Amino acid sequence: MLEMRKVTKVFNPSTPNEVRALEGVDCTLEEGAFVVIIGTNGSGKSTLLNAVAGTFYVDAGTISLDGIDVTRWPEYRRAGVMGRVFQNPFSGTSPNLTIAENLVLAARRGLPRRLAWALNRKVKDELRERVRQLNMGLEDRLDNAIGSLSGGQRQALTLLMATWLKPRLLLLDEHTAALDPRSADQVITLTDTIVTRDRLTTLMVTHSMHQAANLGDRLIMMHRGKIIQEFKGAEKRRTRADDLLARFEEVRRAEQLDETAAEMLERTYV
Amino acid sequence: MSLLIGAMTIGFILSLLALGVFISFRIFSFPDITADGSSTLGAALAAALIVKGVNPLLATAAGFAGGFMAGAVTATLATKFKINGLLSGILVMTALYSVNLHIMGRSNVPLLGQQTLATYAERAGTKILGGRAGLNVGGWEVSSLDASVLVLTFVAIALAGVVLFAFFQTNLGTAMRATGDNSQMIRALGVNDGNMIILGLAVSNGLIALAGAFLAQYQGFADVQMGIGMVVWGLASVIIGEALVGTNQLGLTICGAVMGSVLFRLLVAIALRLGLNPNDLKLITAVFVFAALILPNLLRKLRSQGASLSHA
């Protein structure tokens, strides 16, 4: 389904601000997999997602989807088969357009846009029906500008838009990080419902150990641009938030040890 | 009275300019100053072709096409070559100065005695009114020629406004509005946002060139200098229009841009009548736009300061 081979990305190369964001990441997603990525700050987890989405081109390595090499596809072209929800709830919707207009834009993701009317009564009835399933009372406000809604409502709509036409791959980039706890819960429940119902292949980045432990069927831990551990199947189901925290603590200690050890060796032998 | 009618006619003609500026500045938030060159381009193409004996309708359409291409070039420089938007406009505008001189062959092309859309309008008016030289509108004596030009201009502009409004309700038009609103989102929905900007600025400059083509035929000449200050005039009209309708609903803002353009021309005519030096016109317009740009923020700041003072 999705295959990443030795994906490498360096930001600001050969400058003092050089960041090795991805160092040869290999990862394969099977059809229908729901993979959760966690990692420390700056571990490259969001960078990995953006590399798949095509926000930038990778320096080396290949990304292919359904056996087609998409490494050199621009972002908008990949979006034809990928649905995306951003961390910022304002990024995924067009504030001055109405709810209906935003949704109808999503209903033609990856399809040519020509001179047919964007909205008519039949389309609007269909939109209303699907918005009703959110249980947010938004079905009666289809003609309101989307900018007048709360962050949680907008994020729920963005999720609905990203999955309106069943995408081959759904990318979720810490999509509840900027929401209040109640809205975050709502959006996570909605995510689980939609992904399970449509059996969507999903790549989700999160900062929440709780979400990482409870969602998905596979878990990837990243650190310093590399995948350091994976939990699958029964092992993933057993994993609890505390186990993940403990594992991160372990990584941190090992690293400190490495650095002090290296320093000691340097002092002794160089 | 004929002064008033003249001002209104020019106001309607330049409302096409206002609509073009509305598309680039408001819908795409793209500070496109190609307009200074593309309005002259429209006038130059129409005038040069009319003098060659081409049907004025075709000549006007050619003017639109020229502006369309100029806008596409500006947007291509900005999106594909990543040149700053303002600079892209300056480059194309500067290049167009030479292009316009080549098209016209000299700096000024008079259209006296030529068949133009204005003479068409006068002939149609004479036919409908049965050859009467004057009309009585609410006690005012109006030249029937002036009146028929005004009415036909109004019809043409109303048509352009309706077509534009309809266009922005289509799948393509909605995607264009979303591009200006949130380009990250529209890319994530599979739209090539660069192409949307190219098409949008092409339409914008097409309309602006159309205004130039109409203006040349109305005033009876095309001049290589006629485009100077067009962007600021268009912006002034859009700002007045926004103040008039006070909403950002699409249909109303389009009406507002047209009304703003007419009102602006009427104000200019009155100011000139009251003895304003025509040389000061562009300075005053620039000062007006400057004031309109900073006043809303300034007022908000003063109001919030006042509020905090009264609380203290």
Boltz contact constraints between the chains, C-beta under 6 A:
constraints:
  - contact:
      token1: [A, 75]
      token2: [B, 187]
      max_distance: 6.0
  - contact:
      token1: [A, 76]
      token2: [B, 187]
      max_distance: 6.0
  - contact:
      token1: [A, 76]
      token2: [B, 190]
      max_distance: 6.0
  - contact:
      token1: [A, 76]
      token2: [B, 191]
      max_distance: 6.0
  - contact:
      token1: [A, 76]
      token2: [B, 192]
      max_distance: 6.0
  - contact:
      token1: [A, 79]
      token2: [B, 188]
      max_distance: 6.0
  - contact:
      token1: [A, 79]
      token2: [B, 190]
      max_distance: 6.0
  - contact:
      token1: [A, 80]
      token2: [B, 190]
      max_distance: 6.0
  - contact:
      token1: [A, 84]
      token2: [B, 188]
      max_distance: 6.0
  - contact:
      token1: [A, 91]
      token2: [B, 184]
      max_distance: 6.0
  - contact:
      token1: [A, 92]
      token2: [B, 185]
      max_distance: 6.0
  - contact:
      token1: [A, 94]
      token2: [B, 178]
      max_distance: 6.0
  - contact:
      token1: [A, 94]
      token2: [B, 181]
      max_distance: 6.0
  - contact:
      token1: [A, 94]
      token2: [B, 182]
      max_distance: 6.0
  - contact:
      token1: [A, 94]
      token2: [B, 185]
      max_distance: 6.0
  - contact:
      token1: [A, 96]
      token2: [B, 181]
      max_distance: 6.0
  - contact:
      token1: [A, 97]
      token2: [B, 178]
      max_distance: 6.0
  - contact:
      token1: [A, 101]
      token2: [B, 174]
      max_distance: 6.0
  - contact:
      token1: [A, 105]
      token2: [B, 178]
      max_distance: 6.0
  - contact:
      token1: [A, 105]
      token2: [B, 189]
      max_distance: 6.0
  - contact:
      token1: [A, 106]
      token2: [B, 189]
      max_distance: 6.0
  - contact:
      token1: [A, 108]
      token2: [B, 171]
      max_distance: 6.0
  - contact:
      token1: [A, 109]
      token2: [B, 189]
      max_distance: 6.0
  - contact:
      token1: [A, 109]
      token2: [B, 190]
      max_distance: 6.0
  - contact:
      token1: [A, 110]
      token2: [B, 190]
      max_distance: 6.0
  - contact:
      token1: [A, 113]
      token2: [B, 171]
      max_distance: 6.0
  - contact:
      token1: [A, 113]
      token2: [B, 172]
      max_distance: 6.0
  - contact:
      token1: [A, 113]
      token2: [B, 175]
      max_distance: 6.0
  - contact:
      token1: [A, 114]
      token2: [B, 171]
      max_distance: 6.0
  - contact:
      token1: [A, 114]
      token2: [B, 172]
      max_distance: 6.0
  - contact:
      token1: [A, 115]
      token2: [B, 170]
      max_distance: 6.0
  - contact:
      token1: [A, 115]
      token2: [B, 172]
      max_distance: 6.0
  - contact:
      token1: [A, 116]
      token2: [B, 171]
      max_distance: 6.0
  - contact:
      token1: [A, 117]
      token2: [B, 169]
      max_distance: 6.0
  - contact:
      token1: [A, 118]
      token2: [B, 169]
      max_distance: 6.0
  - contact:
      token1: [A, 118]
      token2: [B, 170]
      max_distance: 6.0
  - contact:
      token1: [A, 118]
      token2: [B, 171]
      max_distance: 6.0
  - contact:
      token1: [A, 118]
      token2: [B, 174]
      max_distance: 6.0
